[in-house]
């Protein structure tokens, strides 16, 4: 780590702390040459491999944009979407992989979206699970109903 003041090629870590969201580490460093202190933030990179093979950095904003379309006309707020995107990112990062397929991100969106809004879930699932017929929709609705019966009997 180069010192931003004198460009000395080394620095000493004085303090390390996890950031508020837990996804990055804040390090306080001191240069042994000039003695000045500076802060660095470290995050693990996460890249998305798209269907065409192109790799790009993970973006919560893209999740929000995609899910917002499925939530059109539904009682879902921007805060709800931001929390959903955060949950998805945490799930993906928990796998420990540095690269993930775009389709796997779509599939990771489904469980928290189901909890958020079932109609939006069906809209989104129809794309990412490749629904081809009404039978696919009926099967998904049946699974939703079974989930409701299971949760109401445990109350």
N, C-alpha and C positions, 0 to 999 in steps of 0.2 A: 504494500500500500504506500504510494508516494505521498509525501507531505504536501498539502496544497499550498503551503507558504514558501518552503525552501526547496521543494522537489527531492528531498532526501528519500532514497528508495525503501526505507524501513520505518516502522512505527511500532509503538508499544501499546497494547490494549490496557487501559486504565480501569474501565468499567464496561460490563455487558448487561443488557436488559432486554427482555422480550417486549415487543410492542403491545399496544392495547389489544389489537386483534389477534395476537399470537402467531401471526404469519411471517413476522420479520424480527430481526434482532438489531437493536441499536447498540453500537459500540462507541465508547468514548476513547479516543486514541491520543497519544502524545508522541511528538517527534523527538528522538534522542539528539538530533543535531541542533535544532533551534529552540526546542523546549515548548513550542506552542501546541495547543490542544485543538482537536477537531473531532467531529462526529461522523460516523458512517452508518448506513442502514443496509443490512444484508437480507435478501430474500432468495428463496430457492426458485429457480426459473421453472416454469411450466409451459410446455409448448403443445399446441393442438395440431394433429395431423389431419388435414382435410381430405375429402374423398379423392381429390385429384392428386394427392401426394404432397401438396405444398404444406409447409410447416409455418405456423405463426404463433406469437405469444398468446397465452390464455387471456381472455377478457370477460370480466363480469358484465360489462355493458352489452356484449353480444348476447349473453344469456337473457338479460333483461329485455332486449329488443325482440328476441324470438318469442319469449313467453308473453310479452305484452300483446302480440298479435293474437295469441290463443285466448287471452283474457279480455279481448275487446268486448265491451258491453256488459262485463261482469263486475261485481263489486270488489275489485282488487285495487289496492292503492300502490303508489310508487314505493312506499315503505315496504309493503308486502313483497314486491318484486325484488327490492334490494336485499331483503332478508333471505328470500329464496335463492338468489344468486350467491350469497355468502354461504348458505348451507351446501349448495352444490360444489362450490370451490373447496370447502372444507372436506367434503366427502372425497373429492378427486385427489386432493393433496394427501389425504390419509392413506391412499394406496401406495404412496412412496414413489410413484412413477414420475419421470420427468417429461414424458410425452404421453399423450392420450389421444385416441381417435375421436373425431368430432361426433361420430355416432354414439360413442360411449358417454359423451357429455349429454347428449339428448336423452339417453336412457337414464342418466343420473338425475336429470331434472324431474322425471316422472313421479317418484315417491313424494317429494315435498310439494309438487304441484297438485297431486291428488289430495294432500292434506289441506291445501289452500283453497282450491275450487275444483269440484268434480267435473263441471262442464268444460272448463279450460283444460283440465287433464285429458278428457276424451278428445278434444280438438287436437291437442299436442300429440297425444298417443297415436292418433290416426295417421300422423305423418311419420313419427319416429319408429312406430312398430309396423308400419306399412300395411294398414288396414286395406283390404282389397274388396270387401263386400259388407253387406249389412250384417252377416253372420259374425264378422270380426267385431263390429260395434256391439252386437247383442252379447257376445262373450265378455267383452270388457265391462258392459253394464251389469251383467250377472256377477262378475267378480266384485264390482263396487257394492252391489246389494248384499252379497255374502259378507263383505267387510262390515257393512252396517249392522247386519244381524248379529255378527260375532261381537261387535262392540256394545250393542244394546243389551245382549244377554249377560255381559260381564258387569253391567251397572248395578 
